[in-house]
């Protein structure tokens, strides 16, 4: 099943850096969706399916890894990375 609400250009592994990246800026909306889903106690499987368009029944390892990667980066953005937006 394809999801039409999935942002184009999403990767399974978020490119990590100690500063904002082009990927961060491009997918800020996705990070917000992850933070919202996490606040609602959504599982990694739910987040992968709804936000990333990865079917966790077909690709459980990929789904969990990709969701975790994006949620980790979203949390970094909210605790550290946001400071660069206002510097």
PDB file as gemmi writes it, atoms N, CA and C in Angstrom:
CRYST1    1.000    1.000    1.000  90.00  90.00  90.00 P 1                      
ATOM      1  N   UNK A   1       0.835  -1.174   0.000  1.00  0.00           N  
ATOM      2  CA  UNK A   1       0.000   0.000   0.000  1.00  0.00           C  
ATOM      3  C   UNK A   1       0.890   1.250   0.000  1.00  0.00           C  
ATOM      4  N   UNK A   2       0.603   2.193  -0.861  1.00  0.00           N  
ATOM      5  CA  UNK A   2       1.321   3.465  -0.920  1.00  0.00           C  
ATOM      6  C   UNK A   2       0.532   4.517  -0.164  1.00  0.00           C  
ATOM      7  N   UNK A   3       1.252   5.387   0.515  1.00  0.00           N  
ATOM      8  CA  UNK A   3       0.623   6.470   1.253  1.00  0.00           C  
ATOM      9  C   UNK A   3       0.904   7.774   0.519  1.00  0.00           C  
ATOM     10  N   UNK A   4      -0.122   8.543   0.293  1.00  0.00           N  
ATOM     11  CA  UNK A   4       0.022   9.776  -0.483  1.00  0.00           C  
ATOM     12  C   UNK A   4       0.514  10.936   0.366  1.00  0.00           C  
ATOM     13  N   UNK A   5       0.513  10.779   1.684  1.00  0.00           N  
ATOM     14  CA  UNK A   5       0.907  11.854   2.587  1.00  0.00           C  
ATOM     15  C   UNK A   5       2.393  11.803   2.946  1.00  0.00           C  
ATOM     16  N   UNK A   6       3.152  10.945   2.295  1.00  0.00           N  
ATOM     17  CA  UNK A   6       4.580  10.777   2.589  1.00  0.00           C  
ATOM     18  C   UNK A   6       5.377  11.827   1.829  1.00  0.00           C  
ATOM     19  N   UNK A   7       6.255  12.526   2.561  1.00  0.00           N  
ATOM     20  CA  UNK A   7       7.097  13.530   1.920  1.00  0.00           C  
ATOM     21  C   UNK A   7       8.074  12.867   0.959  1.00  0.00           C  
ATOM     22  N   UNK A   8       8.290  13.468  -0.202  1.00  0.00           N  
ATOM     23  CA  UNK A   8       9.274  12.909  -1.133  1.00  0.00           C  
ATOM     24  C   UNK A   8      10.693  13.106  -0.600  1.00  0.00           C  
ATOM     25  N   UNK A   9      11.573  12.203  -0.955  1.00  0.00           N  
ATOM     26  CA  UNK A   9      12.985  12.335  -0.603  1.00  0.00           C  
ATOM     27  C   UNK A   9      13.370  11.803   0.760  1.00  0.00           C  
ATOM     28  N   UNK A  10      12.448  11.138   1.462  1.00  0.00           N  
ATOM     29  CA  UNK A  10      12.787  10.591   2.770  1.00  0.00           C  
ATOM     30  C   UNK A  10      13.740   9.411   2.619  1.00  0.00           C  
ATOM     31  N   UNK A  11      14.716   9.345   3.502  1.00  0.00           N  
ATOM     32  CA  UNK A  11      15.672   8.247   3.522  1.00  0.00           C  
ATOM     33  C   UNK A  11      15.380   7.369   4.735  1.00  0.00           C  
ATOM     34  N   UNK A  12      15.875   6.146   4.716  1.00  0.00           N  
ATOM     35  CA  UNK A  12      15.699   5.275   5.880  1.00  0.00           C  
ATOM     36  C   UNK A  12      16.532   5.762   7.056  1.00  0.00           C  
ATOM     37  N   UNK A  13      17.766   6.152   6.791  1.00  0.00           N  
ATOM     38  CA  UNK A  13      18.661   6.658   7.828  1.00  0.00           C  
ATOM     39  C   UNK A  13      18.842   8.152   7.641  1.00  0.00           C  
ATOM     40  N   UNK A  14      18.528   8.901   8.685  1.00  0.00           N  
ATOM     41  CA  UNK A  14      18.699  10.350   8.631  1.00  0.00           C  
ATOM     42  C   UNK A  14      20.197  10.659   8.615  1.00  0.00           C  
ATOM     43  N   UNK A  15      20.649  11.509   7.706  1.00  0.00           N  
ATOM     44  CA  UNK A  15      22.060  11.914   7.722  1.00  0.00           C  
ATOM     45  C   UNK A  15      22.337  12.677   9.023  1.00  0.00           C  
ATOM     46  N   UNK A  16      23.293  12.196   9.807  1.00  0.00           N  
ATOM     47  CA  UNK A  16      23.556  12.795  11.110  1.00  0.00           C  
ATOM     48  C   UNK A  16      24.708  13.778  11.028  1.00  0.00           C  
ATOM     49  N   UNK A  17      24.555  14.877  11.757  1.00  0.00           N  
ATOM     50  CA  UNK A  17      25.571  15.906  11.859  1.00  0.00           C  
ATOM     51  C   UNK A  17      25.324  16.641  13.167  1.00  0.00           C  
ATOM     52  N   UNK A  18      26.339  17.305  13.677  1.00  0.00           N  
ATOM     53  CA  UNK A  18      26.175  18.107  14.889  1.00  0.00           C  
ATOM     54  C   UNK A  18      25.648  19.507  14.570  1.00  0.00           C  
ATOM     55  N   UNK A  19      25.317  19.738  13.309  1.00  0.00           N  
ATOM     56  CA  UNK A  19      24.682  20.992  12.916  1.00  0.00           C  
ATOM     57  C   UNK A  19      23.552  20.662  11.949  1.00  0.00           C  
ATOM     58  N   UNK A  20      22.711  21.653  11.688  1.00  0.00           N  
ATOM     59  CA  UNK A  20      21.586  21.440  10.775  1.00  0.00           C  
ATOM     60  C   UNK A  20      22.071  21.032   9.401  1.00  0.00           C  
ATOM     61  N   UNK A  21      21.330  20.168   8.787  1.00  0.00           N  
ATOM     62  CA  UNK A  21      21.654  19.711   7.436  1.00  0.00           C  
ATOM     63  C   UNK A  21      20.537  20.139   6.477  1.00  0.00           C  
ATOM     64  N   UNK A  22      20.821  20.019   5.202  1.00  0.00           N  
ATOM     65  CA  UNK A  22      19.793  20.294   4.200  1.00  0.00           C  
ATOM     66  C   UNK A  22      18.616  19.332   4.390  1.00  0.00           C  
ATOM     67  N   UNK A  23      18.912  18.085   4.774  1.00  0.00           N  
ATOM     68  CA  UNK A  23      17.866  17.097   5.018  1.00  0.00           C  
ATOM     69  C   UNK A  23      16.960  17.557   6.163  1.00  0.00           C  
ATOM     70  N   UNK A  24      17.560  18.079   7.232  1.00  0.00           N  
ATOM     71  CA  UNK A  24      16.770  18.582   8.365  1.00  0.00           C  
ATOM     72  C   UNK A  24      15.807  19.666   7.909  1.00  0.00           C  
ATOM     73  N   UNK A  25      16.314  20.596   7.160  1.00  0.00           N  
ATOM     74  CA  UNK A  25      15.477  21.714   6.697  1.00  0.00           C  
ATOM     75  C   UNK A  25      14.373  21.230   5.767  1.00  0.00           C  
ATOM     76  N   UNK A  26      14.705  20.289   4.906  1.00  0.00           N  
ATOM     77  CA  UNK A  26      13.736  19.774   3.942  1.00  0.00           C  
ATOM     78  C   UNK A  26      12.634  18.965   4.628  1.00  0.00           C  
ATOM     79  N   UNK A  27      12.965  18.288   5.721  1.00  0.00           N  
ATOM     80  CA  UNK A  27      12.008  17.370   6.346  1.00  0.00           C  
ATOM     81  C   UNK A  27      11.599  17.791   7.760  1.00  0.00           C  
ATOM     82  N   UNK A  28      11.662  19.077   8.020  1.00  0.00           N  
ATOM     83  CA  UNK A  28      11.261  19.589   9.327  1.00  0.00           C  
ATOM     84  C   UNK A  28       9.821  19.194   9.661  1.00  0.00           C  
ATOM     85  N   UNK A  29       8.939  19.259   8.676  1.00  0.00           N  
ATOM     86  CA  UNK A  29       7.534  18.871   8.881  1.00  0.00           C  
ATOM     87  C   UNK A  29       7.444  17.398   9.320  1.00  0.00           C  
ATOM     88  N   UNK A  30       8.261  16.558   8.730  1.00  0.00           N  
ATOM     89  CA  UNK A  30       8.275  15.142   9.102  1.00  0.00           C  
ATOM     90  C   UNK A  30       8.709  14.984  10.550  1.00  0.00           C  
ATOM     91  N   UNK A  31       9.728  15.726  10.960  1.00  0.00           N  
ATOM     92  CA  UNK A  31      10.179  15.667  12.353  1.00  0.00           C  
ATOM     93  C   UNK A  31       9.051  16.070  13.307  1.00  0.00           C  
ATOM     94  N   UNK A  32       8.316  17.104  12.948  1.00  0.00           N  
ATOM     95  CA  UNK A  32       7.198  17.524  13.791  1.00  0.00           C  
ATOM     96  C   UNK A  32       6.134  16.437  13.880  1.00  0.00           C  
ATOM     97  N   UNK A  33       5.894  15.765  12.790  1.00  0.00           N  
ATOM     98  CA  UNK A  33       4.925  14.666  12.798  1.00  0.00           C  
ATOM     99  C   UNK A  33       5.392  13.537  13.716  1.00  0.00           C  
ATOM    100  N   UNK A  34       6.708  13.260  13.703  1.00  0.00           N  
ATOM    101  CA  UNK A  34       7.246  12.233  14.590  1.00  0.00           C  
ATOM    102  C   UNK A  34       7.103  12.632  16.051  1.00  0.00           C  
ATOM    103  N   UNK A  35       7.399  13.871  16.374  1.00  0.00           N  
ATOM    104  CA  UNK A  35       7.273  14.336  17.748  1.00  0.00           C  
ATOM    105  C   UNK A  35       5.824  14.266  18.217  1.00  0.00           C  
ATOM    106  N   UNK A  36       4.901  14.642  17.349  1.00  0.00           N  
ATOM    107  CA  UNK A  36       3.483  14.581  17.677  1.00  0.00           C  
ATOM    108  C   UNK A  36       3.040  13.134  17.902  1.00  0.00           C  
ATOM    109  N   UNK A  37       3.462  12.249  17.011  1.00  0.00           N  
ATOM    110  CA  UNK A  37       3.097  10.831  17.138  1.00  0.00           C  
ATOM    111  C   UNK A  37       3.686  10.229  18.410  1.00  0.00           C  
ATOM    112  N   UNK A  38       4.916  10.596  18.717  1.00  0.00           N  
ATOM    113  CA  UNK A  38       5.564  10.094  19.931  1.00  0.00           C  
ATOM    114  C   UNK A  38       4.825  10.583  21.180  1.00  0.00           C  
ATOM    115  N   UNK A  39       4.410  11.838  21.169  1.00  0.00           N  
ATOM    116  CA  UNK A  39       3.658  12.392  22.303  1.00  0.00           C  
ATOM    117  C   UNK A  39       2.331  11.661  22.497  1.00  0.00           C  
ATOM    118  N   UNK A  40       1.806  11.115  21.404  1.00  0.00           N  
ATOM    119  CA  UNK A  40       0.558  10.345  21.463  1.00  0.00           C  
ATOM    120  C   UNK A  40       0.815   8.856  21.703  1.00  0.00           C  
ATOM    121  N   UNK A  41       2.073   8.513  22.044  1.00  0.00           N  
ATOM    122  CA  UNK A  41       2.466   7.128  22.336  1.00  0.00           C  
ATOM    123  C   UNK A  41       2.303   6.172  21.154  1.00  0.00           C  
ATOM    124  N   UNK A  42       2.497   6.681  19.943  1.00  0.00           N  
ATOM    125  CA  UNK A  42       2.452   5.811  18.766  1.00  0.00           C  
ATOM    126  C   UNK A  42       3.676   4.892  18.786  1.00  0.00           C  
ATOM    127  N   UNK A  43       3.512   3.697  18.286  1.00  0.00           N  
ATOM    128  CA  UNK A  43       4.631   2.763  18.210  1.00  0.00           C  
ATOM    129  C   UNK A  43       5.511   3.112  17.006  1.00  0.00           C  
ATOM    130  N   UNK A  44       6.734   2.581  17.007  1.00  0.00           N  
ATOM    131  CA  UNK A  44       7.611   2.781  15.856  1.00  0.00           C  
ATOM    132  C   UNK A  44       6.951   2.253  14.584  1.00  0.00           C  
ATOM    133  N   UNK A  45       6.235   1.149  14.716  1.00  0.00           N  
ATOM    134  CA  UNK A  45       5.566   0.558  13.561  1.00  0.00           C  
ATOM    135  C   UNK A  45       4.494   1.489  12.999  1.00  0.00           C  
ATOM    136  N   UNK A  46       3.710   2.089  13.885  1.00  0.00           N  
ATOM    137  CA  UNK A  46       2.690   3.041  13.438  1.00  0.00           C  
ATOM    138  C   UNK A  46       3.327   4.248  12.757  1.00  0.00           C  
ATOM    139  N   UNK A  47       4.387   4.771  13.356  1.00  0.00           N  
ATOM    140  CA  UNK A  47       5.056   5.940  12.786  1.00  0.00           C  
ATOM    141  C   UNK A  47       5.647   5.617  11.418  1.00  0.00           C  
ATOM    142  N   UNK A  48       6.263   4.452  11.310  1.00  0.00           N  
ATOM    143  CA  UNK A  48       6.867   4.064  10.032  1.00  0.00           C  
ATOM    144  C   UNK A  48       5.796   3.960   8.953  1.00  0.00           C  
ATOM    145  N   UNK A  49       4.675   3.370   9.296  1.00  0.00           N  
ATOM    146  CA  UNK A  49       3.620   3.168   8.309  1.00  0.00           C  
ATOM    147  C   UNK A  49       2.961   4.481   7.907  1.00  0.00           C  
ATOM    148  N   UNK A  50       2.571   5.271   8.867  1.00  0.00           N  
ATOM    149  CA  UNK A  50       1.806   6.479   8.578  1.00  0.00           C  
ATOM    150  C   UNK A  50       2.679   7.623   8.062  1.00  0.00           C  
ATOM    151  N   UNK A  51       3.837   7.822   8.684  1.00  0.00           N  
ATOM    152  CA  UNK A  51       4.659   8.979   8.334  1.00  0.00           C  
ATOM    153  C   UNK A  51       5.639   8.675   7.206  1.00  0.00           C  
ATOM    154  N   UNK A  52       6.240   7.476   7.238  1.00  0.00           N  
ATOM    155  CA  UNK A  52       7.259   7.142   6.237  1.00  0.00           C  
ATOM    156  C   UNK A  52       6.732   6.283   5.094  1.00  0.00           C  
ATOM    157  N   UNK A  53       5.544   5.716   5.263  1.00  0.00           N  
ATOM    158  CA  UNK A  53       4.985   4.881   4.206  1.00  0.00           C  
ATOM    159  C   UNK A  53       5.648   3.520   4.083  1.00  0.00           C  
ATOM    160  N   UNK A  54       6.250   3.036   5.173  1.00  0.00           N  
ATOM    161  CA  UNK A  54       6.894   1.718   5.184  1.00  0.00           C  
ATOM    162  C   UNK A  54       5.958   0.745   5.888  1.00  0.00           C  
ATOM    163  N   UNK A  55       5.659  -0.362   5.239  1.00  0.00           N  
ATOM    164  CA  UNK A  55       4.765  -1.359   5.817  1.00  0.00           C  
ATOM    165  C   UNK A  55       5.548  -2.215   6.815  1.00  0.00           C  
ATOM    166  N   UNK A  56       5.264  -2.085   8.113  1.00  0.00           N  
ATOM    167  CA  UNK A  56       6.016  -2.843   9.108  1.00  0.00           C  
ATOM    168  C   UNK A  56       5.746  -4.346   9.078  1.00  0.00           C  
ATOM    169  N   UNK A  57       4.643  -4.761   8.483  1.00  0.00           N  
ATOM    170  CA  UNK A  57       4.369  -6.195   8.365  1.00  0.00           C  
ATOM    171  C   UNK A  57       5.281  -6.827   7.321  1.00  0.00           C  
ATOM    172  N   UNK A  58       5.578  -6.071   6.277  1.00  0.00           N  
ATOM    173  CA  UNK A  58       6.439  -6.580   5.206  1.00  0.00           C  
ATOM    174  C   UNK A  58       7.920  -6.355   5.482  1.00  0.00           C  
ATOM    175  N   UNK A  59       8.241  -5.235   6.148  1.00  0.00           N  
ATOM    176  CA  UNK A  59       9.635  -4.875   6.406  1.00  0.00           C  
ATOM    177  C   UNK A  59       9.805  -4.395   7.850  1.00  0.00           C  
ATOM    178  N   UNK A  60       9.681  -5.308   8.813  1.00  0.00           N  
ATOM    179  CA  UNK A  60       9.697  -4.883  10.215  1.00  0.00           C  
ATOM    180  C   UNK A  60      11.007  -4.238  10.663  1.00  0.00           C  
ATOM    181  N   UNK A  61      12.130  -4.758  10.235  1.00  0.00           N  
ATOM    182  CA  UNK A  61      13.422  -4.212  10.654  1.00  0.00           C  
ATOM    183  C   UNK A  61      13.633  -2.829  10.046  1.00  0.00           C  
ATOM    184  N   UNK A  62      13.370  -2.710   8.760  1.00  0.00           N  
ATOM    185  CA  UNK A  62      13.514  -1.414   8.082  1.00  0.00           C  
ATOM    186  C   UNK A  62      12.580  -0.375   8.689  1.00  0.00           C  
ATOM    187  N   UNK A  63      11.338  -0.769   8.960  1.00  0.00           N  
ATOM    188  CA  UNK A  63      10.348   0.158   9.512  1.00  0.00           C  
ATOM    189  C   UNK A  63      10.801   0.699  10.860  1.00  0.00           C  
ATOM    190  N   UNK A  64      11.233  -0.171  11.750  1.00  0.00           N  
ATOM    191  CA  UNK A  64      11.657   0.248  13.086  1.00  0.00           C  
ATOM    192  C   UNK A  64      12.912   1.118  13.010  1.00  0.00           C  
ATOM    193  N   UNK A  65      13.866   0.700  12.193  1.00  0.00           N  
ATOM    194  CA  UNK A  65      15.122   1.449  12.079  1.00  0.00           C  
ATOM    195  C   UNK A  65      14.883   2.851  11.508  1.00  0.00           C  
ATOM    196  N   UNK A  66      14.082   2.950  10.479  1.00  0.00           N  
ATOM    197  CA  UNK A  66      13.814   4.246   9.849  1.00  0.00           C  
ATOM    198  C   UNK A  66      13.031   5.168  10.787  1.00  0.00           C  
ATOM    199  N   UNK A  67      12.038   4.621  11.471  1.00  0.00           N  
ATOM    200  CA  UNK A  67      11.257   5.437  12.401  1.00  0.00           C  
ATOM    201  C   UNK A  67      12.127   5.919  13.554  1.00  0.00           C  
ATOM    202  N   UNK A  68      12.940   5.039  14.072  1.00  0.00           N  
ATOM    203  CA  UNK A  68      13.822   5.414  15.190  1.00  0.00           C  
ATOM    204  C   UNK A  68      14.818   6.483  14.764  1.00  0.00           C  
ATOM    205  N   UNK A  69      15.379   6.345  13.568  1.00  0.00           N  
ATOM    206  CA  UNK A  69      16.335   7.321  13.056  1.00  0.00           C  
ATOM    207  C   UNK A  69      15.704   8.712  12.968  1.00  0.00           C  
ATOM    208  N   UNK A  70      14.493   8.783  12.446  1.00  0.00           N  
ATOM    209  CA  UNK A  70      13.815  10.075  12.300  1.00  0.00           C  
ATOM    210  C   UNK A  70      13.379  10.644  13.656  1.00  0.00           C  
ATOM    211  N   UNK A  71      12.918   9.798  14.549  1.00  0.00           N  
ATOM    212  CA  UNK A  71      12.512  10.287  15.865  1.00  0.00           C  
ATOM    213  C   UNK A  71      13.726  10.781  16.656  1.00  0.00           C  
ATOM    214  N   UNK A  72      14.836  10.070  16.562  1.00  0.00           N  
ATOM    215  CA  UNK A  72      16.056  10.522  17.240  1.00  0.00           C  
ATOM    216  C   UNK A  72      16.486  11.894  16.730  1.00  0.00           C  
ATOM    217  N   UNK A  73      16.440  12.078  15.423  1.00  0.00           N  
ATOM    218  CA  UNK A  73      16.847  13.371  14.858  1.00  0.00           C  
ATOM    219  C   UNK A  73      15.832  14.456  15.220  1.00  0.00           C  
ATOM    220  N   UNK A  74      14.564  14.122  15.232  1.00  0.00           N  
ATOM    221  CA  UNK A  74      13.541  15.091  15.619  1.00  0.00           C  
ATOM    222  C   UNK A  74      13.774  15.555  17.056  1.00  0.00           C  
ATOM    223  N   UNK A  75      14.103  14.631  17.937  1.00  0.00           N  
ATOM    224  CA  UNK A  75      14.397  15.000  19.319  1.00  0.00           C  
ATOM    225  C   UNK A  75      15.646  15.867  19.404  1.00  0.00           C  
ATOM    226  N   UNK A  76      16.663  15.565  18.614  1.00  0.00           N  
ATOM    227  CA  UNK A  76      17.872  16.396  18.574  1.00  0.00           C  
ATOM    228  C   UNK A  76      17.523  17.808  18.104  1.00  0.00           C  
ATOM    229  N   UNK A  77      16.686  17.897  17.093  1.00  0.00           N  
ATOM    230  CA  UNK A  77      16.287  19.208  16.570  1.00  0.00           C  
ATOM    231  C   UNK A  77      15.606  20.043  17.657  1.00  0.00           C  
ATOM    232  N   UNK A  78      14.785  19.409  18.470  1.00  0.00           N  
ATOM    233  CA  UNK A  78      14.029  20.145  19.476  1.00  0.00           C  
ATOM    234  C   UNK A  78      14.861  20.500  20.706  1.00  0.00           C  
ATOM    235  N   UNK A  79      15.954  19.794  20.942  1.00  0.00           N  
ATOM    236  CA  UNK A  79      16.774  20.085  22.116  1.00  0.00           C  
ATOM    237  C   UNK A  79      18.033  20.876  21.781  1.00  0.00           C  
ATOM    238  N   UNK A  80      18.544  20.730  20.569  1.00  0.00           N  
ATOM    239  CA  UNK A  80      19.819  21.350  20.207  1.00  0.00           C  
ATOM    240  C   UNK A  80      19.775  22.089  18.873  1.00  0.00           C  
ATOM    241  N   UNK A  81      19.323  21.406  17.848  1.00  0.00           N  
ATOM    242  CA  UNK A  81      19.386  21.921  16.486  1.00  0.00           C  
ATOM    243  C   UNK A  81      18.602  23.192  16.238  1.00  0.00           C  
ATOM    244  N   UNK A  82      17.512  23.365  16.966  1.00  0.00           N  
ATOM    245  CA  UNK A  82      16.674  24.549  16.749  1.00  0.00           C  
ATOM    246  C   UNK A  82      17.446  25.854  16.985  1.00  0.00           C  
ATOM    247  N   UNK A  83      18.476  25.787  17.834  1.00  0.00           N  
ATOM    248  CA  UNK A  83      19.240  26.992  18.159  1.00  0.00           C  
ATOM    249  C   UNK A  83      19.865  27.609  16.920  1.00  0.00           C  
ATOM    250  N   UNK A  84      20.233  26.774  15.951  1.00  0.00           N  
ATOM    251  CA  UNK A  84      20.829  27.272  14.722  1.00  0.00           C  
ATOM    252  C   UNK A  84      19.829  28.033  13.869  1.00  0.00           C  
ATOM    253  N   UNK A  85      18.552  27.737  14.029  1.00  0.00           N  
ATOM    254  CA  UNK A  85      17.529  28.427  13.254  1.00  0.00           C  
ATOM    255  C   UNK A  85      17.411  29.877  13.671  1.00  0.00           C  
ATOM    256  N   UNK A  86      17.779  30.172  14.914  1.00  0.00           N  
ATOM    257  CA  UNK A  86      17.605  31.514  15.454  1.00  0.00           C  
ATOM    258  C   UNK A  86      18.937  32.228  15.729  1.00  0.00           C  
ATOM    259  N   UNK A  87      20.016  31.642  15.250  1.00  0.00           N  
ATOM    260  CA  UNK A  87      21.341  32.260  15.470  1.00  0.00           C  
ATOM    261  C   UNK A  87      21.587  33.403  14.515  1.00  0.00           C  
TER     262      UNK A  87                                                      
END                                                                             
